[in-house]
């Protein structure tokens, strides 16, 4: 995806004068965009994510094996709660997202070293240059710059990464029940209402399987 490529190749994010973060490493938004797009987590969930809730290795020796994963248990909403009880979920990490987080962890360690005693040990995955929580406005501005560099224009917001996640799954034939579970929706009705434009209007999974079984010409 062009946006992911642009996020990875831009050396630094330069924001407008007056914002809290003036220059940020490209690994920050590359990880933020990749994780949001490939897991469908909400923007408020991404900004509240803690390293303690991320397992980049999993446990391949376990029976059954435990893949790399993240636990979505918090958000930046009031009291740190997720939207609903169903929003609390543990999601497997796609390999690309896993590597993006590893790259950002290394870059964040460099920022921590540079900050010295000024570093705020929040334990958050996505932080500003002093370890504090990312400001939503800065995330939007960095995201818009990346979209512009990718040729998509500046009319996009980070929330649309989640919309794209739902759309990609739907077009690959994933059931609405599974999409709702991955997205942390209280019910499939929420998925149908909020993402009605992204869901496939015609369910073709059954027909495709039967064509395979009975050899459609």
C-alpha positions as CSV (number, residue, x, y, z in Angstrom):
1,X,0.0,0.0,0.0
2,X,1.4,3.4,-1.0
3,X,0.7,5.0,2.4
4,X,2.7,2.4,4.2
5,X,5.6,2.7,1.8
6,X,5.5,6.5,2.1
7,X,5.5,6.2,5.9
8,X,8.5,3.9,5.8
9,X,10.6,6.0,3.4
10,X,10.2,9.5,4.8
11,X,13.3,10.1,7.0
12,X,11.6,12.4,9.5
13,X,8.1,13.9,10.0
14,X,8.4,17.6,10.0
15,X,5.4,19.4,11.5
16,X,4.3,23.0,11.4
17,X,6.0,25.4,13.9
18,X,4.3,25.6,17.2
19,X,3.3,21.9,17.5
20,X,4.7,19.8,20.4
21,X,6.6,17.5,18.1
22,X,8.7,19.2,15.5
23,X,10.7,16.2,14.1
24,X,9.8,12.6,14.5
25,X,11.4,9.4,13.1
26,X,9.7,7.7,10.2
27,X,9.5,4.5,12.1
28,X,6.8,6.0,14.4
29,X,4.1,6.6,11.8
30,X,5.2,3.5,9.8
31,X,4.4,1.4,12.8
32,X,1.3,3.4,13.7
33,X,-0.2,3.1,10.2
34,X,0.8,-0.5,9.7
35,X,-0.6,-1.7,13.0
36,X,-3.8,0.3,12.5
37,X,-4.4,-0.9,9.0
38,X,-3.5,-4.6,9.5
39,X,-5.3,-5.1,12.9
40,X,-8.2,-2.6,12.6
41,X,-7.7,-1.1,16.1
42,X,-9.3,2.2,16.8
43,X,-7.1,5.4,16.9
44,X,-7.9,5.8,20.6
45,X,-6.8,2.2,21.2
46,X,-3.6,2.6,19.3
47,X,-2.6,5.7,21.3
48,X,-3.3,4.0,24.6
49,X,-1.5,0.8,23.7
50,X,1.3,-0.3,26.1
51,X,4.3,-2.4,25.4
52,X,3.2,-4.6,28.3
53,X,0.3,-5.6,26.2
54,X,2.4,-6.4,23.1
55,X,4.1,-9.8,22.6
56,X,6.3,-9.6,19.5
57,X,7.6,-13.2,19.9
58,X,4.6,-15.3,21.1
59,X,5.4,-18.8,22.3
60,X,6.0,-21.1,19.3
61,X,6.9,-24.0,21.7
62,X,3.5,-23.9,23.4
63,X,0.8,-26.4,22.5
64,X,-1.0,-25.0,20.6
65,X,1.6,-22.4,19.6
66,X,0.9,-18.8,20.6
67,X,1.6,-16.4,17.8
68,X,2.8,-12.8,18.3
69,X,-0.1,-10.7,19.5
70,X,-1.4,-7.6,21.2
71,X,-4.1,-7.2,23.9
72,X,-6.4,-4.3,23.2
73,X,-7.6,-3.5,26.7
74,X,-7.4,0.3,27.0
75,X,-8.2,3.4,25.0
76,X,-7.7,7.2,25.6
77,X,-11.4,7.5,26.3
78,X,-12.6,8.6,29.8
79,X,-11.2,6.3,32.6
80,X,-9.1,4.5,29.9
81,X,-11.9,2.1,29.1
82,X,-12.5,0.6,25.7
83,X,-15.9,1.4,24.1
84,X,-17.6,-1.9,25.1
85,X,-16.7,-5.1,26.8
86,X,-16.5,-6.7,23.4
87,X,-13.9,-4.1,22.4
88,X,-11.4,-5.9,24.8
89,X,-9.8,-8.4,22.6
90,X,-6.5,-10.1,21.8
91,X,-5.4,-9.9,18.2
92,X,-2.7,-11.8,16.3
93,X,0.0,-9.7,14.8
94,X,0.6,-9.9,11.1
95,X,4.3,-10.3,10.3
96,X,4.6,-6.9,8.7
97,X,3.1,-5.2,11.7
98,X,5.3,-7.2,14.0
99,X,8.4,-6.0,12.2
100,X,7.2,-2.4,12.1
101,X,6.8,-2.5,15.8
102,X,10.3,-3.9,16.3
103,X,11.7,-1.1,14.2
104,X,9.8,1.5,16.1
105,X,10.9,0.0,19.5
106,X,14.5,0.4,18.4
107,X,13.9,4.0,17.3
108,X,12.0,4.8,20.5
109,X,14.9,3.5,22.6
110,X,17.1,6.0,20.8
111,X,14.7,8.8,21.7
112,X,14.6,7.6,25.3
113,X,18.4,7.7,25.5
114,X,18.5,11.2,23.9
115,X,15.9,12.5,26.4
116,X,17.7,11.3,29.4
117,X,16.1,12.4,32.7
118,X,13.3,14.2,30.7
119,X,11.9,10.9,29.5
120,X,8.5,10.0,30.9
121,X,8.2,6.3,31.5
122,X,4.6,5.8,30.5
123,X,5.1,2.4,28.9
124,X,3.1,3.5,25.9
125,X,4.0,2.1,22.5
126,X,3.4,5.3,20.6
127,X,4.9,8.3,22.3
128,X,6.2,11.8,21.7
129,X,10.0,12.5,21.8
130,X,9.8,12.6,25.7
131,X,7.8,9.4,26.2
132,X,4.4,11.0,26.7
133,X,1.2,10.0,24.9
134,X,0.9,11.2,21.3
135,X,-1.3,14.2,20.7
136,X,-4.2,13.3,18.4
137,X,-3.8,16.5,16.4
138,X,-0.1,15.7,15.7
139,X,-1.0,12.2,14.5
140,X,-3.6,13.6,12.1
141,X,-1.0,16.1,10.7
142,X,1.7,13.5,10.3
143,X,-0.8,11.1,8.6
144,X,-2.0,13.8,6.2
145,X,1.6,14.5,5.2
146,X,2.2,10.8,4.5
147,X,-1.0,10.6,2.4
148,X,0.1,13.6,0.4
149,X,3.5,12.0,-0.2
150,X,1.8,8.8,-1.3
151,X,-0.3,10.7,-3.8
152,X,-3.6,10.2,-2.0
153,X,-4.2,13.8,-1.1
154,X,-4.6,15.4,2.3
155,X,-8.3,14.6,2.9
156,X,-7.7,11.4,4.8
157,X,-7.7,10.8,8.6
158,X,-6.2,8.0,10.7
159,X,-9.7,6.6,11.4
160,X,-10.0,5.5,7.7
161,X,-7.3,2.9,8.3
162,X,-9.8,1.0,10.3
163,X,-12.4,1.4,7.6
164,X,-10.0,0.1,5.1
165,X,-9.3,-2.9,7.3
166,X,-13.0,-3.8,7.3
167,X,-13.2,-3.3,3.6
168,X,-10.3,-5.6,2.8
169,X,-11.6,-8.4,5.0
170,X,-15.1,-8.1,3.5
171,X,-13.8,-8.3,0.0
172,X,-11.8,-11.4,0.9
173,X,-15.0,-13.1,1.9
174,X,-14.5,-12.9,5.7
175,X,-17.9,-13.3,7.5
176,X,-19.5,-10.2,9.1
177,X,-19.5,-12.1,12.4
178,X,-15.7,-12.5,12.2
179,X,-15.2,-8.9,11.1
180,X,-17.3,-7.7,14.1
181,X,-15.2,-9.9,16.5
182,X,-11.9,-8.5,15.1
183,X,-13.1,-5.0,15.1
184,X,-14.4,-5.3,18.7
185,X,-18.0,-4.4,17.9
186,X,-20.7,-5.3,20.4
187,X,-22.7,-6.9,17.6
188,X,-22.8,-7.5,13.9
189,X,-25.5,-4.8,13.7
190,X,-22.9,-2.2,14.7
191,X,-20.6,-3.4,11.9
192,X,-23.4,-3.3,9.3
193,X,-24.5,0.2,10.3
194,X,-21.0,1.8,10.6
195,X,-19.4,0.1,7.7
196,X,-22.3,-0.6,5.4
197,X,-20.4,1.0,2.4
198,X,-17.4,-1.2,2.9
199,X,-19.2,-4.5,3.3
200,X,-19.7,-6.7,0.2
201,X,-23.3,-6.3,-0.9
202,X,-23.4,-9.9,-2.4
203,X,-22.3,-12.9,-0.3
204,X,-20.4,-15.0,-2.8
205,X,-18.5,-17.4,-0.4
206,X,-20.9,-20.3,-0.8
207,X,-21.0,-20.0,-4.6
208,X,-17.2,-19.8,-4.8
209,X,-16.8,-22.9,-2.7
210,X,-19.4,-24.9,-4.6
211,X,-17.8,-23.9,-7.9
212,X,-14.6,-25.3,-6.6
213,X,-16.2,-28.5,-5.4
214,X,-18.3,-29.1,-8.5
215,X,-15.9,-27.8,-11.1
216,X,-17.5,-24.8,-12.7
217,X,-16.3,-24.3,-16.2
